[in-house]
Amino acid sequence: MDKIKDTRSFMRITHRYLGYFLAGIMAVYAVSGIILVYRDTDFLKSEKKYEKTLSVNLSEKELKKELKMKGLEVEKTEGSVLHFKKGTYDSATGVAKYSKMELPFVLDKMVSLHKSQSKDAIAPLSIFFGVALFFFVISSFWMFNPKTKAFKRGIKFTIAGLIISLLLLFI
């Protein structure tokens, strides 16, 4: 019985202080997650103009990769100048002039948290955050005595949340 009480106490205390610690990180992830929902729009974005000198005679595929522009398609060619939506590329000189809609610097950095890869410097934070959230899931079951009405109702809400999440994933 003491071991159960010790486990419950450990889970509750760790859940509490880890929650306080993660509050700031969760706020950043929450804001950036909401912004990402609108990534297919220009919500909060402003137009930024660029001029870069690239290699000469790039193919459309190479140009797309160099400029990091999804959906880049050459619409017309006039001499050595390729025209695409929001820009041009002179294949003779390698000069590309284009514009992109981008988030402000701080919001762009926040959004990068969701897009991190294992090679990124921010990857350990993402891993820590994911593991901590999973701990929250597990430790929440030690917040109430399993014999209480609150715990039994909590299990029903957990199952409902799981089912709704899975349904939305497959719709």
FIDODREN-212253 format. One record per residue: residue in three letters; x, y, z of N, C-alpha, C, CB in turn. Coordinates in steps of 0.2 Angstrom, whole numbers, plus 2048, in hexadecimal, padded with zeros to 3 digits. Glycine has a CB too. Example, Ala and Ser with C-alpha at 12.3 -4.5 7.8 and 13.67 -1.06 7.14 Angstrom:
FIDODREN-212253
ALA8427E482783E7EA8278427F08278397EA82D;SER8407F58238447FB8248408008278467FD81D;
//
This chain:
FIDODREN-212253
MET8047FA8008008008008048068007FB800806;ASP80A80680480E80C80481280D7FD81480B809;LYS8138087F98168097F381180C7EE8188027F0;ILE80B80B7EE80680E7EA8058157EC7FF80A7EB;LYS8058177F380581D7F580B8217F380481E7FD;ASP81181E7F48178217F18178237EA81D81D7F3;THR81581E7E681481F7DF80F8257DD8128197DB;ARG80A8257E080582A7DF8088317E17FE8297E3;SER80B8317E780E8377E981383A7E48118377F0;PHE8188357E281D8377DD81A83A7D78218317DC;MET8158367D48128387CE80E83F7CF80D8337CC;ARG80B8407D48088477D580C84C7D68038467DB;ILE81284B7DA8178517DB81B8527D481C84F7E0;THR81D84D7D182084E7CA81C8517C58238477C8;HIS81684F7C58118527C08108597C180A84E7C1;ARG80F85B7C880E8627C98148667C780D8637D1;TYR81A8647C98208697C88228687C18268677CD;LEU8228637BE8238627B781E8667B382385B7B4;GLY8188677B581386B7B28158727B280C86A7B5;TYR8178747B881987B7B981F87D7B481B87D7C0;PHE8248787B482A8797B08288797A882F8737B1;LEU8238757A682287579F81C87A79D81F86E79E;ALA81A87E7A18158837A081788779A8128877A6;GLY81D88A79B81F88E79582088B78F826892797;ILE82388578F82488178981D88078682887B78A;MET81987E78A81287C78780F88278480E87978D;ALA81088878780D88E78481088F77D80E894789;VAL81688E77C81988F77681788A77182188F776;TYR81788477381487F76E80D88076C815878771;ALA80988277180288377080188976B7FE885776;VAL80488E76C80489476780689276080889A769;SER80C88F76080F88D75980B88775681688A75A;GLY80788375A80387E7577FD88175480187975C;ILE7FA8867577F488A7547F688D74E7F288F759;ILE7FC89174E7FF89474880088F742805898749;LEU80288974480388473F7FD88273B80787E741;VAL7F788273F7F188073C7EF8847367EB881741;TYR7F288B7367F188F7317F789072C7EF896734;ARG7FB88B72C80188C7287FF88C720806886729;ASP7FA88A71E7F888A7177F58917157F3884716;THR7F489571A7F289C7197F78A171A7EC89E71D;ASP7F68A77197FB8AD71A7FA8B07217FB8B2715;PHE7F68AC7257F58AF72C7FB8B17307F18AA730;LEU7FC8B77328018BA7368088BA7318038B673C;LYS8078B972B80D8B972780E8C072380D8B3722;SER8148C27218158C771D81A8C67188188CD722;GLU8198C971281D8C870C8248CA70D81A8CB706;LYS8298C670C8308C870C8338C67058348C4712;LYS8378CB70383A8CB6FC8418C96FD83A8D26F8;TYR8438C56F884A8C26F884D8C36F184A8BB6FA;GLU8548C36F18588C36EB85E8BF6EC85A8CA6E8;LYS85E8B96E98648B56EA8678B36E38628AE6EE;THR86E8B26E48718AF6DE8738A86DF8788B36DD;LEU8708A46DA87089D6DB87589A6D586989A6DA;SER8758946D48798916CF8758936C887A8896D0;VAL8798936C38758946BC87288E6BA87A8976B7;ASN86D88F6B586A8896B28678846B686F8866AD;LEU8648866BC8618816C085A87E6BD85F8846C7;SER8598786BE8528766BC84D8786C185286E6BC;GLU8478776BF8418796C38418766CA83A8786C0;LYS84386F6CA84486B6D084986E6D48458646CE;GLU84F8706D18558726D58538796D885B8736D1;LEU85087D6D484E8846D68498846DC84A8886D0;LYS84487F6DC84087E6E184387C6E883A8786DF;LYS8488786E784C8766ED85087B6F08518706EB;GLU85487F6EB8588856ED85488A6F185C8886E7;LEU84E88C6EE84A8916F184688F6F78468946EC;LYS8458886F88418856FD83A8886FD844887704;MET8378876F68318896F582C8836F383088F6F0;LYS8288816F782387C6F581F87E6EF81F8796FB;GLY81D87A6EB81987B6E581B8806E081387E6E8;LEU8228826E08258866DB8248836D482C8886DD;GLU8218876D08208846C982188A6C48198826C7;VAL8268896BF82788E6BA82188F6B682D88C6B6;GLU81F8956B68198976B281A8996AB81589C6B5;LYS82089C6AA82289E6A382989F6A381E8A46A0;THR82C89F69D8338A169C8348A669783789A69A;GLU8388AB6988398B16948418B16938368B8696;GLY8438AF68E84B8AE68D84E8AA69284E8B668D;SER8528AC6968558A869C8528A96A285C8AA69C;VAL84C8AD6A38498AF6A98438AA6AA8468B66A9;LEU8438A66AF83D8A26B18388A66B683F89B6B4;HIS8328A66B482D8A96B88298A46BC8288AE6B4;PHE8298A56C38258A16C78218A56CC82989C6CB;LYS81C8A26CF8178A66D381C8AA6D88128A26D7;LYS81B8B06D981F8B46DE8278B56DC81E8B26E5;GLY8298B46D68308B56D58328B36CE8348B16DA;THR8398B46CD83C8B36C78438B06C883D8B96C2;TYR8468AC6C384C8A96C484F8AA6BD84C8A26C6;ASP8558AD6BD8598AE6B685E8A96B685C8B56B6;SER85D8A46B286189E6B186889F6AE85E8986AD;ALA8698A56AB86F8A76A88748AA6AE86E8AC6A3;THR8718AE6B28758B16B88748AE6BE8738B96B8;GLY86F8AA6BF86E8A66C686A8AB6CB8748A46C9;VAL8688B16C98658B56CD85D8B46CE8658BD6CB;ALA85B8B26D48548B16D68518B76DA8538AA6D9;LYS84C8B96D88488BF6DB8418BC6DD8488C56D7;TYR8408BC6E38398B96E58378BB6EC83A8B16E5;SER8318BA6ED82E8BC6F482B8B66F78298C26F3;LYS82A8B66FE8278B17028238B470782D8AC704;MET81E8B070981A8B270F81D8AF7158128B170E;GLU81F8B271A8228AF7208208B272682A8B071F;LEU8208AE72B81E8B07328238B473581D8AA737;PRO8228B97398278BD73D82C8B87408248C1742;PHE8328BB7418388B77448368B274A83D8BB745;VAL8338B574F8328B275582D8AC75482F8B775A;LEU8278AE7508228A874F8258A374B81C8AC74C;ASP8298A574682D8A074283189B7468318A373C;LYS83489E74B83989A74F83489575383D89E754;MET82F89875682A89475A82788E75682489875D;VAL82588F75082288A74B82888574A82088D745;SER82E88774A83388274883487C74E83A885748;LEU83187D75483187875982D87275682E87B75F;HIS82887375382386E75082786A74A81D87074E;LYS82B86D74782E86B74183586874282E87073C;SER83786774883E86574A83F85E747840866751;GLN84685D74584885674384D85474884A85673C;SER84F84E74885484B74D85B84F74C85584474C;LYS85D85274686385574686385C74886585573E;ASP85D85F74A85D86674C85F86775385586874B;ALA86186D75586486E75C85E86E76186787575C;ILE85886F75E85287076384F86976484C87475F;ALA85186476084E85D76184E85A76885385875D;PRO85385B76C85385977384D85C77785985A777;LEU84C86277684686577983F86277784686D778;SER83F86177083985D76E83885677183985D766;ILE83D85377183D84C77483B84D77C844848774;PHE83E85177F83D852786835854787841857789;PHE83385878382C85B78382785578282B86177F;GLY82985177D82484B77B824846781827848775;VAL82A84578482A84078982784378F83283E78B;ALA82884979182484C79781D84C796827854797;LEU81A84E79081384D78E81084678F811850787;PHE81484178D81283A78E81283979681783578A;PHE81783B79981783A7A181183D7A481D83E7A4;PHE80E8437A18088467A38028427A280784D7A0;VAL80283F79D7FD83A79B7FD8347A07FE837794;ILE8028317A180382C7A680182E7AD80A8287A6;SER8058337AF8048367B67FD8387B880A83B7B8;SER7FA83A7B37F383D7B57EE8387B87F08407AE;PHE7F08317B77EC82C7BA7EE82B7C17ED8257B6;TRP7F382E7C47F482E7CB7F28347CE7FC82D7CC;MET7EE8387CB7EB83E7CE7E683D7D37E98437C9;PHE7E28387D27DC8367D67DC82E7D77D58377D2;ASN7D982D7DD7D98267DF7D48227DA7D68257E6;PRO7D681C7D77D38197D27CB8177D47D68127D1;LYS7CA8177DB7C38157DD7BE81B7DD7C48127E4;THR7C18217DC7BD8277DC7B98287D57C182D7DD;LYS7B382C7D67AF82D7D07B38327CB7A98317D3;ALA7B78367CE7BB83A7C97C08367C57BF8407CE;PHE7C38317C87C882D7C47C48297BF7CB8287C9;LYS7BE8267C07BA8227BC7B88277B67B481F7BF;ARG7B682D7B87B38327B37B98347AE7B08387B6;GLY7BF8347B17C58367AE7C78317A87CB8377B2;ILE7C682B7AA7C78257A67C382679F7C781E7A9;LYS7BC8277A17B882879B7BA82E7977B082979E;PHE7BC83379A7BE8397967C48377927BF83F79A;THR7C98337957CF8317917CD82D78B7D382D796;ILE7C982878C7C78247867C38287817C281E789;ALA7BF82D7837BC83177E7C183577A7B6836782;GLY7C683877E7CB83C77A7CF8387757CF83F77F;LEU7D08327777D482D7737D082B76D7D6827777;ILE7CA82A76E7C58287687C582E7637BF82576B;ILE7C38347667C283A7627C983B75E7C0840766;SER7CE83B7617D583C75E7D68377587DB83C763;LEU7D58317597D582C7547D182D74E7D5825757;LEU7CA82E7507C583074B7C78357467BE83174E;LEU7CA83B7497CC8417467D283F7417CD84674A;LEU7D683B7447DC8397407DA8367397E1835744;PHE7D583273A7D382D7347CE8307307D1827736;ILE7CB8367317C683972D7C983C7277C283E731;
//
